[in-house]
Amino acid sequence: MSRDAATLLYIARSAQLIIEFKRGMDKDTFVGDFKTQSAIEHQLMVMGEAVKRLSPELRESHSEIPLSFQPPF
């Protein structure tokens, strides 16, 4: 398995974990659950770090997918 493929699977797993962590929660429950918020925040950071490991070739061949985020502030 290529490094890019492994990294994409790693990112997908983090996304799956986020879905699992949030499953069954409404907004109010989520807002009051700091443990779940922290777990989701951690997975988002994991995903962000993993994106940095993707090869320039993969990034260029899929330029329609935004692989960076600029906060609006």
Secondary structure by P-SEA (a helix, b strand, c coil): ccaaaaaaaaaaaaaaaaaaaaccccaaaaaacaaaaaaaaaaaaaaaaaaaaccaaaaaaaccccccccccc
